[in-house]
């Protein structure tokens, strides 16, 4: 079973300090690389000023359960233009105030057929 949990607009920016911030709608997440762990999203409430916009477009967040075609995790798909998108697995969902960090792993698994 595949269920769309959220969809909307995203923007990926980089600050002057070379910190990447992923906005899903208006919710900002710091996108970090931690050695020996990998890529991590961390919830933030701090205002961030963009030095560069790296990407922007639509996104979809899916919950996948009992579907043998896909990994049984939350899937985040960022549309990157011209019918293409990049898929990510969120191993423990998006971070929250209670669970501040979550691993994010790039994947070739794409749920959206129009990507």
C-alpha positions in Angstrom: 0.0 0.0 0.0 1.3 3.4 -1.0 -0.2 6.5 0.6 0.7 10.2 -0.2 1.2 11.8 3.2 2.1 15.3 2.0 2.8 17.2 -1.2 3.7 20.8 -1.9 6.6 23.0 -2.8 10.3 22.5 -1.7 13.4 24.7 -2.0 17.0 23.6 -1.3 19.2 26.5 -0.4 22.8 27.0 0.7 23.8 29.6 3.2 27.0 31.7 3.1 28.5 29.2 5.6 27.8 26.4 3.1 25.0 24.9 5.2 22.3 23.3 3.1 18.6 23.9 4.2 15.7 21.9 2.7 12.4 23.7 3.0 9.3 21.5 2.6 6.6 24.1 2.2 7.6 26.5 5.0 9.3 23.9 7.3 13.1 24.1 7.3 15.4 21.1 7.8 19.2 21.4 8.0 20.7 18.8 5.5 24.0 17.6 7.1 26.6 15.0 6.3 27.9 13.2 9.3 30.9 10.9 8.8 30.1 7.2 9.5 26.4 8.0 9.5 25.7 9.6 6.2 23.2 12.3 5.2 20.9 13.5 8.0 18.0 16.0 8.1 17.7 18.0 11.4 14.8 20.1 12.4 15.6 23.8 12.8 13.6 26.8 13.9 16.4 29.3 13.1 16.0 31.7 10.2 18.4 31.0 7.4 19.5 33.5 4.7 20.1 31.9 1.2 23.3 32.6 -0.5 22.3 30.3 -3.4 19.2 28.4 -4.4 20.3 24.9 -5.4 16.9 23.5 -6.4 13.2 24.2 -6.2 10.0 22.6 -7.3 7.3 20.2 -6.1 7.7 17.3 -3.7 5.7 14.3 -2.5 6.1 12.3 0.7 4.8 8.7 0.6 4.3 6.0 3.2 5.0 2.6 1.8 3.7 -0.6 3.5 3.4 -4.1 2.2 4.4 -3.3 -1.3 7.2 -5.6 -2.5 8.3 -3.2 -5.3 9.6 -0.6 -2.8 11.5 -0.3 0.4 9.2 -0.2 3.4 10.1 3.3 4.5 8.9 6.8 4.0 9.8 8.0 0.5 10.5 11.6 -0.4 10.5 12.6 -4.0 11.8 16.0 -5.1 10.9 17.0 -8.6 13.9 18.4 -10.3 12.6 19.5 -13.7 11.7 18.2 -17.1 9.8 15.2 -15.9 12.6 14.0 -13.5 12.7 13.6 -9.8 15.1 12.4 -7.2 13.9 9.9 -4.6 15.1 9.6 -1.0 14.3 7.1 1.8 13.6 8.6 5.2 14.5 5.7 7.5 12.8 7.2 10.5 10.4 9.7 8.9 11.0 13.4 8.9 12.6 14.9 12.0 10.4 16.6 14.6 11.0 18.6 17.8 11.0 15.4 19.8 13.2 13.4 17.3 15.5 16.0 16.0 17.5 14.0 13.4 16.6 11.5 10.6 18.7 9.7 8.1 18.0 10.4 4.4 19.3 8.1 1.7 19.2 8.7 -2.1 17.4 6.0 -4.0 16.6 5.0 -7.5 13.1 3.8 -6.3 10.6 6.3 -7.8 6.9 5.9 -7.0 5.6 8.8 -9.2 5.2 7.5 -12.7 5.4 11.1 -14.2 8.9 11.7 -13.0 
